[in-house]
Amino acid sequence: MKILLVICCFFAGAQAWMSLRKTYGQQNLGTGHLGDVGDPLFLTPLIEAGRLDEAKALSRVGRLGDVEDVPSHAGFLTVNKQLGSNMFLWFFPAKENPETAPVVLWLQGGPGGSSLFGLFSEHGPYYVAEGGIPKLREVTWARRFSMLYIDNPVGTGYSFTRKDQGYARNETDVGRDLLEALQQFFTLFNEFAGNEFYASGESYAGKYVPAVAYAIHTAVQARVKINLKGIAIGDGLVDPSTMFDYADFLYQIGLVDSNQAASIREASQKAKQFIDDGRYLDAFYIFDALLDGDVVNEPSYFKNVTGLDFYYNFLLSKEPEQLGYYNAFVQTALVRKAIHVGKLTFNDGDAVEAHLLEDMMKSVKPWLTV
């Protein structure tokens, strides 16, 4: 029986599992002003035709500007031909011992957050400085791990679908599409298929990571055997009902008074009851009005009582500008051509979140016990 090593970092803060999509700074800047950026590279036809060397050569990422070139590959994997669903990947073989280094899949949260945020703002080999200038990151996961960044689910970042049915409605859909993408990835880069594989992510990826791990673990007659060794989750949403304890935390750090804490506690208990009753949308609307303000379209209770616009770090009241530098950078003509996305839209994630509203308050805890 396979044993999964589960490394979960549940940060006990107001940022722990709120929707992070707002802080990813994703905005579609349009493509009308762009010149020749090439065409999107769809790798699936080449993989199916056995033209693997050609696919690897075509997917090689070009230079990103006046910065040292880090060997990498990017392109699209078609996960559902009928619906026109395609997932964008960017792969960096490890700088040290790539032949044996573990392969780490990174998934951003949101839902609807592009994994390019993790690449450029957290742990990839590059970061974007003020003025849209790319620079090498001194400490990067890509030194000792082969990093695979995928925009997930379909409709996130550069990933897209041609039909509404292509959007994920639940984590089973998420796991299915990611498994298909990984099967194709390890077919293309078969020299990495035997290496240890870890799925990782943060925030709403607290659901995505167990979803893809469970899909791999329970796959029947998979085309490629994936050497799954473990998962890693940071500040993740996994089991909403047991993670609704914001009142005491916010009170203890002085962001709310006792009366405000009591109001949060009362709302949280009501949301928990809705979850127990299977009324997941009702539970979500309470959560959104209380903390996030994504759907209610007005300031959340948290914003009204604390005055804070940025709830991912209680030491900061405003979102750091540098978190959004990557957004404009990845939509420049230079980068679009280098990573083979052509003039495809860089999606803001709104549609992804809208299709997953009912999923938000559901748990993936049972998938961690198999």
C-alpha positions in Angstrom: 0.0 0.0 0.0 1.4 3.4 -1.0 2.2 5.8 1.8 2.0 9.5 1.2 4.2 11.9 3.1 2.0 14.8 3.9 3.6 18.1 4.8 1.0 20.6 5.7 1.8 24.1 6.8 -1.5 25.5 8.1 -0.6 29.1 9.0 -2.8 30.2 11.9 -3.6 33.6 10.5 -6.4 35.5 8.8 -4.6 34.7 5.5 -4.7 31.0 6.1 -7.3 30.1 3.5 -9.0 33.2 2.3 -9.3 33.5 -1.5 -5.8 34.7 -2.6 -6.8 35.4 -6.2 -7.1 39.2 -5.5 -3.5 39.4 -4.4 -2.2 37.6 -7.5 -2.8 40.8 -9.4 -4.1 39.1 -12.6 -5.5 41.5 -15.1 -5.9 40.9 -18.8 -4.1 43.7 -20.5 -5.3 42.9 -24.0 -3.4 41.9 -27.1 -4.3 44.5 -29.7 -1.1 46.5 -29.1 1.1 43.5 -29.6 3.1 42.8 -32.8 4.5 39.4 -33.8 4.4 37.1 -30.8 4.2 33.8 -32.6 1.5 31.2 -32.3 0.5 29.2 -29.2 2.4 25.8 -29.0 0.1 22.9 -28.5 2.2 19.9 -27.5 -0.4 17.2 -27.4 -0.5 16.4 -31.2 3.3 16.1 -31.2 3.2 13.8 -28.2 0.5 11.6 -29.7 2.5 11.4 -32.9 5.6 10.3 -31.0 7.5 13.4 -32.1 8.9 13.9 -28.6 12.3 15.4 -29.6 10.5 17.9 -31.9 8.1 18.8 -29.1 10.9 19.4 -26.6 12.9 21.5 -29.1 9.8 23.6 -29.9 8.9 24.1 -26.3 12.3 25.5 -25.3 11.7 28.9 -23.7 13.4 31.8 -25.3 15.3 34.6 -23.5 13.2 36.7 -21.2 15.3 39.8 -21.6 18.6 41.1 -20.2 18.9 38.2 -17.7 20.7 35.0 -17.6 18.9 32.2 -19.5 17.6 29.4 -17.3 16.8 26.3 -19.5 13.1 25.7 -19.4 10.1 24.5 -21.5 6.6 25.8 -22.0 3.5 25.1 -24.0 0.0 23.7 -23.8 -1.4 20.3 -23.1 -4.9 19.5 -24.3 -6.7 17.7 -21.5 -10.1 17.6 -23.2 -10.3 17.7 -27.0 -14.1 17.8 -27.2 -14.3 20.9 -25.0 -11.1 22.5 -26.2 -9.6 22.5 -22.7 -5.9 23.2 -22.6 -3.5 23.6 -19.7 -0.4 25.9 -19.8 2.8 24.5 -18.3 6.2 25.9 -17.6 8.9 23.4 -16.7 12.4 24.1 -15.2 14.7 21.0 -14.9 16.7 21.2 -11.7 19.9 23.1 -11.9 21.7 20.5 -9.8 21.4 16.8 -10.7 18.3 17.0 -12.9 18.6 13.3 -13.7 17.7 12.3 -10.1 16.2 15.5 -8.6 12.5 15.2 -7.5 9.9 16.7 -9.8 7.7 19.2 -7.9 4.4 20.3 -9.3 3.4 23.8 -8.1 -0.3 24.9 -8.1 -1.5 28.3 -7.1 -4.7 28.9 -5.2 -7.4 31.4 -5.7 -9.3 29.7 -7.1 -8.2 31.2 -10.4 -4.7 32.2 -9.4 -2.0 31.7 -12.0 1.0 29.5 -11.0 3.2 32.1 -12.6 2.7 34.1 -9.4 4.5 31.3 -7.5 7.1 31.2 -10.2 7.9 35.0 -10.2 6.8 36.1 -6.8 7.7 33.2 -4.5 10.2 30.5 -5.5 10.9 30.2 -9.2 14.4 31.0 -10.7 13.2 34.5 -11.8 11.5 37.4 -10.2 10.3 40.7 -11.7 11.7 43.9 -10.2 10.2 47.4 -10.4 9.9 48.5 -14.0 9.2 45.0 -15.2 12.9 44.0 -15.2 13.5 40.2 -14.8 16.2 39.1 -12.5 17.6 35.8 -11.2 16.4 34.8 -7.7 19.2 34.0 -5.4 17.4 31.2 -3.5 15.1 29.2 -5.7 13.4 25.8 -5.4 14.5 25.2 -9.0 18.1 24.7 -7.8 17.5 21.2 -6.3 14.0 20.4 -7.7 12.7 20.2 -11.2 9.8 22.6 -11.0 6.6 22.2 -13.0 4.3 25.2 -12.9 0.8 24.6 -14.3 -2.0 27.2 -14.6 -4.9 25.3 -12.9 -7.8 24.7 -13.2 -8.6 25.2 -16.9 -9.5 28.9 -17.4 -6.7 30.1 -15.0 -3.9 32.3 -16.3 -3.0 31.1 -19.8 -4.9 27.8 -19.4 -8.2 28.0 -21.3 -11.3 26.1 -22.5 -13.5 26.7 -25.5 -16.7 25.7 -23.8 -18.4 26.4 -20.5 -18.5 22.7 -19.7 -14.7 22.7 -19.6 -14.6 24.6 -16.4 -14.1 22.6 -13.2 -17.1 22.4 -10.9 -15.5 20.3 -8.2 -12.2 18.8 -7.2 -12.8 15.6 -9.1 -12.8 17.6 -12.3 -9.6 19.3 -11.1 -7.9 16.0 -10.4 -9.0 14.5 -13.7 -7.6 17.3 -15.8 -4.3 17.5 -13.9 -3.8 13.7 -14.1 -4.3 13.9 -17.9 -1.8 16.8 -18.1 0.8 14.9 -16.0 0.4 11.8 -18.1 1.2 13.8 -21.2 4.0 15.7 -19.4 5.8 12.5 -18.3 5.3 11.0 -21.7 7.1 14.0 -23.3 9.8 14.2 -20.6 10.0 10.5 -20.0 13.5 10.8 -18.6 11.9 12.3 -15.4 9.1 9.8 -15.1 11.0 7.6 -12.6 12.0 10.5 -10.4 10.2 11.2 -7.1 7.2 13.3 -7.7 5.6 15.7 -5.2 2.5 17.8 -5.6 2.6 21.2 -3.8 0.6 24.4 -3.6 -0.9 27.0 -1.3 -4.2 28.6 -0.3 -7.0 27.1 -2.4 -4.5 24.6 -3.7 -5.0 22.9 -0.4 -7.8 21.3 -2.4 -6.0 20.9 -5.7 -3.0 19.1 -4.2 -5.0 16.3 -2.6 -7.2 16.2 -5.7 -4.3 15.4 -8.0 -2.6 13.1 -5.5 -5.8 11.2 -5.1 -6.3 11.0 -8.9 -2.8 9.6 -9.3 -3.2 7.2 -6.3 -6.4 5.7 -7.6 -5.7 5.8 -11.3 -6.5 2.5 -13.1 -4.3 1.5 -15.9 -2.5 4.8 -16.2 -0.5 5.3 -19.4 2.5 6.4 -17.4 3.3 5.4 -13.8 3.9 8.5 -11.7 6.3 8.0 -8.8 4.2 9.9 -6.3 6.0 10.3 -3.0 4.2 13.1 -1.2 2.4 16.4 -1.1 3.1 19.8 0.4 0.5 22.4 1.3 1.1 25.9 2.6 -1.7 28.0 4.3 -4.2 25.7 2.6 -7.9 25.3 2.5 -8.5 21.6 3.0 -11.5 21.1 5.4 -13.4 24.4 5.8 -15.6 23.3 8.6 -12.6 22.9 11.0 -10.8 26.0 9.8 -13.4 28.7 10.6 -11.8 29.8 13.8 -10.9 33.4 12.9 -12.6 35.2 15.8 -10.1 34.2 18.6 -7.1 34.8 16.4 -8.2 38.3 15.2 -9.1 39.2 18.8 -5.8 38.0 20.3 -3.7 40.0 17.8 -5.9 43.1 18.5 -7.5 43.5 15.1 -11.1 43.2 16.5 -12.7 43.9 19.9 -14.7 41.4 21.9 -18.0 42.4 20.4 -16.7 42.1 16.9 -15.1 38.8 17.7 -18.5 37.6 19.0 -20.1 38.6 15.7 -17.5 36.7 13.7 -17.9 33.7 16.0 -21.7 33.7 15.5 -21.4 34.0 11.7 -18.8 31.2 11.7 -21.0 28.8 13.6 -23.9 29.5 11.2 -21.6 28.7 8.3 -20.4 25.5 9.9 -24.1 24.4 10.4 -24.8 25.1 6.7 -21.8 22.9 5.8 -23.1 20.2 8.0 -26.5 20.5 6.3 -24.9 20.3 2.8 -25.9 24.0 2.1 -22.4 24.8 0.7 -23.4 27.9 -1.3 -25.1 29.4 1.8 -22.0 28.7 3.8 -19.8 30.4 1.2 -21.9 33.5 1.1 -21.4 33.9 4.8 -17.7 33.4 4.5 -17.4 35.9 1.6 -19.3 38.6 3.4 -17.3 38.0 6.6 -13.8 37.9 5.2 -13.3 38.0 1.4 -15.8 40.2 -0.4 -15.3 38.6 -3.7 -18.9 38.0 -4.6 -20.9 40.3 -2.3 -19.4 43.2 -4.2 -19.0 45.3 -1.1 -16.4 45.6 1.6 -16.3 42.5 3.8 -16.9 42.6 7.6 -13.2 42.2 8.1 -12.5 45.3 6.0 -15.1 47.4 7.7 -14.0 46.6 11.3 -10.2 46.6 10.7 -9.8 49.1 7.9 -7.3 46.7 6.3 -7.2 46.2 2.5 -4.6 43.4 2.7 -5.5 40.4 4.9 -2.7 38.0 4.0 -0.2 39.6 6.4 -1.6 41.4 9.5 1.6 43.5 9.6 0.7 45.2 6.4 -2.3 47.3 5.6 -1.8 47.5 1.8 -0.8 45.0 -0.8 2.9 45.2 -1.6 3.2 46.5 -5.2 5.9 44.0 -6.1 3.4 41.1 -5.9 1.8 42.3 -9.1 4.9 43.1 -11.1 4.8 39.7 -12.8 1.3 40.4 -14.3 2.4 42.9 -16.9 5.7 41.1 -17.5 4.1 37.8 -18.6 1.9 39.6 -21.0 4.6 41.5 -22.9 5.3 40.6 -26.5 8.8 39.4 -25.6 7.6 36.9 -22.9 4.5 35.8 -24.9 6.8 34.8 -27.7 9.3 33.2 -25.4 6.8 30.9 -23.6 4.8 30.1 -26.7 1.4 31.5 -25.8 0.8 33.8 -28.7 -2.0 36.3 -28.3 -4.1 34.1 -26.0 -5.8 35.8 -23.1 -4.2 35.8 -19.7 -7.3 35.1 -17.7 -8.1 36.9 -14.5 -9.7 33.8 -12.9 -13.2 35.2 -12.4 -14.8 32.5 -14.5 -12.9 29.8 -12.6 -14.1 31.1 -9.2 -17.7 31.4 -10.4 -17.8 27.8 -11.4 -16.3 26.6 -8.2 -18.5 28.6 -5.7 -20.3 25.5 -4.5 -17.0 23.6 -4.2 -15.5 26.2 -1.8 -17.0 25.0 1.4 -16.6 21.3 0.6 -13.8 19.2 2.2 -11.1 17.0 0.6 -10.1 15.6 4.0 -11.3 12.1 3.1 -8.8 12.0 0.2 -5.9 12.4 2.7 -6.9 9.2 4.6 -6.7 6.6 1.8 
